[in-house]
């Protein structure tokens, strides 16, 4: 399958089976994260894999959007390792770096037949505290991941795109 087909066929899974992701597939997803580009290759992202009953119960109590996935990732960045733009104060790369990593993970998961969904509906600071993350580590998103339950399908808006001309301008 070519890249555009993979990207078009991938959808946000919000209903998972109980089947856990095999270790070799999870390792490939994490390798996709490892090789993702980051600003100046400073590699600020951090990934926390939640699979224990205790951890899953905790994340499900913090966000209604864990969707009973058997694996949930917290994708974050280490503040001290992000790139700071020397040309403009207060511009840094941590969220961008973590977002690139998350995207690589989603696409590798899709290629392996694993469903995922990007989740912003969670209390970032409270989640970091609940899992004992260092204060310098800032969560960006949650990523529930696993095999889609039978009957899981894309949202009705999945194939709805604005015209390319509204998104792109040639300067």
VEXVOLUM-749740 format. One record per residue: residue number from 1; residue in one letter; x, y, z of N, C-alpha, C, O in turn. Coordinates in steps of 0.05 Angstrom, whole numbers, plus 5000, padded with zeros to 4 digits. Layout:
! VEXVOLUM-749740
NODE/NUM/A/X/Y/Z/X/Y/Z/X/Y/Z/X/Y/Z
...
//
This chain:
! VEXVOLUM-749740
NODE/1/X/5017/4976/5000/5000/5000/5000/5018/5025/5000/5037/5026/5015
NODE/2/X/5012/5044/4983/5028/5069/4983/5020/5086/5007/5000/5082/5020
NODE/3/X/5036/5107/5012/5032/5123/5035/5005/5137/5036/4992/5136/5056
NODE/4/X/4997/5150/5014/4971/5164/5014/4948/5144/5019/4929/5152/5033
NODE/5/X/4949/5120/5009/4928/5101/5014/4928/5093/5044/4907/5092/5056
NODE/6/X/4952/5089/5055/4953/5083/5084/4942/5106/5100/4925/5101/5118
NODE/7/X/4949/5130/5094/4940/5154/5109/4909/5157/5106/4896/5164/5125
NODE/8/X/4899/5153/5082/4870/5155/5078/4854/5133/5092/4832/5138/5102
NODE/9/X/4865/5109/5093/4851/5086/5105/4852/5086/5135/4834/5075/5148
NODE/10/X/4873/5098/5147/4875/5100/5176/4853/5116/5187/4846/5138/5177
NODE/11/X/4841/5107/5209/4820/5124/5222/4823/5122/5252/4836/5104/5263
NODE/12/X/4811/5141/5266/4812/5142/5295/4793/5121/5307/4769/5122/5303
NODE/13/X/4805/5101/5320/4790/5079/5332/4782/5088/5360/4798/5096/5376
NODE/14/X/4756/5085/5365/4745/5092/5391/4730/5068/5404/4714/5072/5422
NODE/15/X/4736/5044/5394/4724/5020/5405/4744/4997/5399/4749/4989/5377
NODE/16/X/4756/4986/5421/4777/4967/5419/4769/4939/5429/4752/4937/5447
NODE/17/X/4781/4919/5417/4778/4892/5428/4797/4889/5452/4813/4907/5457
NODE/18/X/4794/4868/5467/4811/4863/5490/4839/4853/5483/4857/4853/5500
NODE/19/X/4843/4845/5458/4868/4833/5449/4891/4853/5452/4890/4875/5442
NODE/20/X/4912/4845/5466/4935/4862/5470/4953/4862/5445/4954/4842/5430
NODE/21/X/4966/4884/5441/4986/4886/5419/5009/4868/5425/5020/4868/5447
NODE/22/X/5017/4852/5405/5040/4835/5407/5065/4851/5411/5068/4873/5400
NODE/23/X/5084/4841/5427/5108/4856/5434/5124/4864/5409/5134/4886/5408
NODE/24/X/5126/4846/5389/5142/4853/5365/5129/4876/5350/5143/4892/5338
NODE/25/X/5102/4877/5350/5089/4900/5336/5092/4925/5353/5096/4947/5342
NODE/26/X/5089/4923/5379/5093/4947/5396/5122/4957/5393/5126/4982/5392
NODE/27/X/5141/4939/5391/5169/4948/5387/5172/4963/5361/5187/4982/5360
NODE/28/X/5159/4955/5340/5160/4969/5314/5148/4997/5317/5158/5016/5306
NODE/29/X/5125/4999/5331/5112/5025/5335/5131/5043/5350/5133/5067/5343
NODE/30/X/5144/5033/5370/5162/5049/5386/5188/5056/5370/5199/5078/5374
NODE/31/X/5196/5039/5352/5219/5045/5335/5212/5068/5316/5228/5085/5310
NODE/32/X/5187/5068/5306/5177/5090/5289/5179/5116/5304/5186/5137/5292
NODE/33/X/5173/5116/5330/5176/5140/5347/5205/5148/5349/5211/5172/5347
NODE/34/X/5222/5129/5353/5251/5134/5357/5263/5148/5333/5280/5165/5336
NODE/35/X/5255/5140/5309/5267/5151/5285/5254/5176/5274/5262/5187/5254
NODE/36/X/5233/5185/5288/5218/5209/5280/5237/5233/5282/5253/5235/5301
NODE/37/X/5235/5252/5263/5252/5276/5265/5243/5294/5288/5219/5297/5294
NODE/38/X/5263/5306/5301/5257/5326/5322/5276/5350/5316/5296/5348/5302
NODE/39/X/5268/5373/5326/5284/5398/5321/5313/5394/5330/5318/5387/5353
NODE/40/X/5331/5399/5312/5359/5396/5316/5367/5369/5327/5388/5365/5339
NODE/41/X/5350/5349/5323/5353/5322/5332/5359/5320/5362/5374/5304/5372
NODE/42/X/5346/5338/5377/5350/5339/5406/5334/5318/5421/5338/5313/5444
NODE/43/X/5315/5305/5407/5300/5282/5417/5287/5287/5444/5292/5271/5463
NODE/44/X/5272/5308/5446/5259/5314/5472/5235/5296/5479/5227/5295/5502
NODE/45/X/5222/5282/5460/5198/5267/5467/5203/5244/5486/5225/5233/5487
NODE/46/X/5183/5238/5502/5182/5216/5520/5156/5201/5515/5135/5213/5510
NODE/47/X/5157/5175/5517/5133/5158/5513/5130/5140/5537/5149/5126/5545
NODE/48/X/5106/5140/5549/5100/5123/5572/5078/5104/5563/5057/5112/5555
NODE/49/X/5085/5078/5564/5067/5057/5555/5051/5046/5579/5063/5036/5598
NODE/50/X/5025/5049/5577/5008/5039/5599/4994/5014/5590/4978/5015/5571
NODE/51/X/4999/4992/5604/4986/4966/5597/4977/4952/5622/4961/4933/5621
NODE/52/X/4986/4960/5646/4978/4946/5670/4950/4953/5677/4939/4974/5670
NODE/53/X/4936/4935/5692/4909/4940/5700/4907/4965/5717/4889/4981/5713
NODE/54/X/4927/4968/5735/4927/4992/5752/4930/5018/5736/4916/5037/5740
NODE/55/X/4949/5017/5717/4954/5041/5701/4931/5047/5683/4923/5071/5680
NODE/56/X/4919/5027/5671/4895/5031/5653/4872/5042/5669/4857/5060/5660
NODE/57/X/4868/5032/5693/4846/5042/5710/4851/5072/5717/4832/5088/5717
NODE/58/X/4876/5078/5722/4883/5106/5729/4878/5124/5705/4866/5146/5708
NODE/59/X/4887/5117/5681/4884/5134/5658/4855/5136/5650/4846/5157/5641
NODE/60/X/4840/5115/5654/4811/5115/5648/4796/5133/5667/4775/5144/5660
NODE/61/X/4806/5136/5692/4793/5154/5711/4800/5183/5705/4785/5201/5714
NODE/62/X/4821/5188/5690/4829/5215/5683/4817/5225/5657/4814/5249/5653
NODE/63/X/4811/5206/5639/4800/5214/5613/4779/5195/5604/4782/5170/5605
NODE/64/X/4757/5205/5595/4735/5188/5584/4743/5178/5556/4728/5161/5545
NODE/65/X/4765/5187/5546/4773/5180/5518/4795/5159/5517/4811/5159/5498
NODE/66/X/4797/5142/5536/4816/5119/5534/4803/5096/5519/4817/5078/5510
NODE/67/X/4777/5097/5516/4762/5078/5499/4767/5049/5505/4766/5032/5487
NODE/68/X/4774/5043/5529/4779/5015/5538/4801/5001/5521/4801/4977/5518
NODE/69/X/4819/5017/5510/4841/5005/5495/4859/4990/5514/4862/4997/5537
NODE/70/X/4871/4968/5504/4889/4952/5521/4916/4965/5526/4931/4957/5544
NODE/71/X/4923/4985/5510/4947/5000/5513/4941/5029/5509/4926/5037/5491
NODE/72/X/4951/5046/5527/4948/5075/5524/4976/5087/5527/4990/5080/5546
NODE/73/X/4984/5104/5509/5009/5117/5511/5005/5146/5520/4985/5159/5513
NODE/74/X/5023/5155/5537/5025/5183/5543/5049/5193/5527/5071/5183/5531
NODE/75/X/5045/5212/5509/5066/5222/5493/5072/5250/5503/5054/5268/5503
NODE/76/X/5097/5255/5510/5105/5279/5524/5132/5288/5514/5143/5277/5495
NODE/77/X/5142/5310/5526/5169/5319/5519/5183/5329/5545/5170/5338/5564
NODE/78/X/5209/5327/5544/5226/5337/5566/5233/5366/5559/5246/5372/5539
NODE/79/X/5224/5385/5576/5228/5413/5571/5257/5421/5566/5263/5436/5548
NODE/80/X/5275/5410/5582/5303/5418/5580/5317/5408/5554/5338/5417/5548
NODE/81/X/5304/5390/5540/5316/5379/5516/5303/5389/5490/5312/5382/5468
NODE/82/X/5283/5406/5493/5271/5417/5469/5289/5439/5457/5305/5451/5471
NODE/83/X/5285/5445/5432/5300/5466/5418/5286/5493/5424/5262/5494/5422
NODE/84/X/5302/5513/5430/5291/5540/5434/5301/5557/5410/5325/5558/5405
NODE/85/X/5282/5570/5397/5288/5586/5374/5303/5611/5382/5293/5628/5397
NODE/86/X/5328/5613/5373/5344/5637/5380/5335/5662/5366/5344/5684/5373
NODE/87/X/5318/5660/5346/5308/5683/5331/5283/5696/5343/5277/5719/5337
NODE/88/X/5269/5681/5361/5245/5692/5373/5241/5679/5400/5239/5655/5403
NODE/89/X/5239/5696/5420/5235/5687/5448/5209/5672/5451/5189/5678/5437
NODE/90/X/5208/5652/5468/5185/5636/5475/5175/5617/5453/5152/5608/5454
NODE/91/X/5192/5612/5433/5185/5593/5412/5202/5569/5416/5227/5571/5415
NODE/92/X/5190/5546/5421/5205/5522/5427/5192/5498/5412/5170/5501/5402
NODE/93/X/5205/5475/5412/5197/5453/5395/5184/5429/5409/5176/5410/5396
NODE/94/X/5182/5430/5435/5173/5406/5450/5146/5394/5440/5144/5370/5435
NODE/95/X/5126/5411/5437/5100/5401/5428/5101/5391/5399/5089/5371/5393
NODE/96/X/5116/5406/5383/5119/5397/5355/5134/5370/5354/5125/5352/5339
NODE/97/X/5155/5367/5369/5171/5342/5369/5153/5319/5377/5153/5298/5365
NODE/98/X/5138/5323/5399/5121/5301/5409/5099/5295/5389/5091/5272/5386
NODE/99/X/5089/5315/5375/5068/5311/5355/5079/5295/5331/5064/5278/5320
NODE/100/X/5103/5301/5322/5115/5286/5300/5118/5256/5309/5112/5238/5293
NODE/101/X/5128/5252/5333/5131/5225/5343/5104/5210/5344/5102/5188/5335
NODE/102/X/5083/5224/5354/5057/5212/5355/5047/5204/5327/5035/5183/5324
NODE/103/X/5051/5221/5308/5042/5216/5281/5057/5192/5269/5044/5175/5257
NODE/104/X/5083/5190/5273/5098/5167/5264/5086/5141/5276/5083/5121/5263
NODE/105/X/5080/5142/5302/5069/5119/5316/5042/5111/5305/5037/5087/5300
NODE/106/X/5025/5130/5300/4998/5124/5289/5000/5111/5262/4986/5092/5257
NODE/107/X/5018/5121/5245/5020/5110/5218/5032/5083/5218/5024/5065/5203
NODE/108/X/5053/5078/5234/5065/5051/5236/5044/5032/5247/5042/5009/5237
NODE/109/X/5029/5040/5267/5008/5023/5279/4988/5015/5257/4981/4992/5255
NODE/110/X/4980/5035/5241/4960/5029/5220/4972/5009/5200/4957/4991/5191
NODE/111/X/4997/5012/5193/5009/4993/5174/5009/4964/5186/5008/4945/5171
NODE/112/X/5011/4962/5212/5012/4936/5225/4984/4926/5233/4981/4904/5245
NODE/113/X/4963/4940/5225/4936/4932/5231/4927/4939/5259/4907/4927/5269
NODE/114/X/4940/4957/5272/4934/4966/5299/4920/4993/5297/4929/5011/5283
NODE/115/X/4898/4995/5312/4883/5020/5312/4894/5039/5334/4906/5031/5353
NODE/116/X/4888/5065/5330/4897/5085/5349/4879/5109/5347/4864/5112/5327
NODE/117/X/4881/5127/5367/4867/5153/5365/4883/5173/5382/4893/5166/5403
NODE/118/X/4886/5197/5371/4900/5219/5384/4880/5231/5404/4858/5239/5395
NODE/119/X/4887/5234/5429/4868/5244/5449/4880/5269/5463/4903/5268/5474
NODE/120/X/4865/5291/5462/4872/5315/5476/4855/5319/5501/4860/5337/5516
NODE/121/X/4834/5303/5504/4815/5306/5526/4826/5291/5551/4818/5269/5557
NODE/122/X/4844/5305/5565/4854/5295/5590/4867/5319/5605/4876/5338/5592
NODE/123/X/4869/5317/5631/4882/5339/5646/4912/5334/5646/4922/5318/5661
NODE/124/X/4926/5349/5630/4955/5344/5625/4971/5343/5651/4985/5324/5657
NODE/125/X/4969/5364/5667/4985/5366/5692/4977/5345/5712/4994/5332/5724
NODE/126/X/4951/5341/5716/4941/5321/5735/4950/5293/5726/4956/5276/5743
NODE/127/X/4950/5288/5700/4959/5262/5690/4988/5258/5696/4996/5236/5705
NODE/128/X/5005/5278/5691/5033/5276/5697/5038/5270/5726/5054/5253/5733
NODE/129/X/5023/5284/5743/5026/5279/5772/5016/5251/5780/5029/5238/5796
NODE/130/X/4994/5243/5769/4983/5216/5776/5002/5194/5769/5002/5173/5783
NODE/131/X/5018/5197/5748/5036/5176/5740/5065/5182/5749/5083/5167/5742
NODE/132/X/5068/5203/5765/5095/5208/5777/5116/5217/5757/5139/5211/5760
NODE/133/X/5107/5230/5736/5126/5240/5716/5142/5263/5727/5132/5278/5744
NODE/134/X/5167/5266/5719/5183/5289/5728/5168/5316/5721/5155/5317/5700
NODE/135/X/5171/5336/5737/5158/5362/5731/5167/5374/5705/5152/5389/5693
NODE/136/X/5190/5367/5695/5200/5378/5670/5190/5363/5646/5195/5371/5623
NODE/137/X/5174/5341/5650/5162/5326/5628/5134/5335/5624/5118/5334/5643
NODE/138/X/5127/5344/5600/5101/5356/5594/5085/5338/5575/5093/5336/5552
NODE/139/X/5064/5326/5584/5047/5310/5566/5034/5327/5544/5025/5349/5549
NODE/140/X/5033/5316/5520/5021/5329/5497/4995/5315/5490/4975/5329/5484
NODE/141/X/4995/5289/5488/4971/5274/5481/4971/5246/5493/4992/5236/5502
NODE/142/X/4948/5235/5493/4945/5206/5500/4941/5192/5473/4930/5204/5454
NODE/143/X/4949/5167/5471/4944/5152/5447/4935/5124/5455/4951/5106/5458
NODE/144/X/4908/5120/5458/4898/5093/5461/4904/5077/5435/4904/5088/5413
NODE/145/X/4911/5052/5439/4921/5036/5417/4914/5007/5421/4915/4997/5443
NODE/146/X/4907/4993/5400/4901/4965/5401/4886/4956/5376/4884/4971/5356
NODE/147/X/4875/4932/5377/4859/4922/5354/4831/4933/5356/4818/4933/5377
NODE/148/X/4821/4943/5333/4794/4953/5332/4774/4931/5338/4777/4908/5329
NODE/149/X/4754/4938/5354/4733/4918/5360/4717/4913/5334/4716/4930/5316
NODE/150/X/4704/4890/5334/4687/4884/5311/4666/4906/5308/4653/4914/5327
NODE/151/X/4663/4916/5284/4643/4937/5279/4654/4965/5282/4640/4984/5276
NODE/152/X/4679/4968/5292/4690/4995/5294/4693/5007/5266/4701/4993/5247
NODE/153/X/4686/5032/5264/4687/5045/5238/4695/5074/5241/4693/5085/5263
NODE/154/X/4703/5086/5219/4710/5115/5220/4686/5132/5228/4663/5125/5223
NODE/155/X/4692/5155/5239/4670/5174/5245/4658/5184/5218/4671/5183/5198
NODE/156/X/4634/5195/5219/4622/5205/5195/4638/5227/5181/4636/5231/5157
NODE/157/X/4654/5241/5196/4670/5263/5185/4697/5254/5173/4712/5270/5162
NODE/158/X/4703/5228/5175/4729/5217/5167/4738/5225/5138/4761/5233/5134
NODE/159/X/4719/5224/5120/4726/5230/5092/4718/5258/5083/4715/5264/5060
NODE/160/X/4713/5276/5103/4705/5303/5097/4729/5321/5097/4741/5326/5118
NODE/161/X/4736/5332/5075/4759/5350/5073/4750/5377/5060/4734/5377/5042
NODE/162/X/4762/5398/5070/4758/5424/5057/4773/5423/5031/4791/5407/5027
NODE/163/X/4766/5441/5012/4781/5442/4987/4811/5449/4992/4817/5466/5010
NODE/164/X/4829/5436/4978/4857/5441/4981/4864/5471/4978/4882/5481/4992
NODE/165/X/4849/5485/4961/4854/5513/4957/4849/5530/4982/4860/5552/4984
NODE/166/X/4833/5520/5000/4828/5535/5025/4850/5530/5045/4854/5546/5064
NODE/167/X/4865/5509/5041/4887/5503/5060/4914/5513/5050/4932/5520/5066
NODE/168/X/4918/5514/5024/4944/5519/5012/4943/5546/4998/4925/5553/4983
NODE/169/X/4964/5562/5003/4968/5587/4989/4997/5588/4978/5015/5582/4993
NODE/170/X/5000/5595/4954/5027/5598/4942/5035/5626/4945/5021/5644/4936
NODE/171/X/5057/5632/4958/5067/5659/4963/5090/5666/4944/5100/5689/4945
//
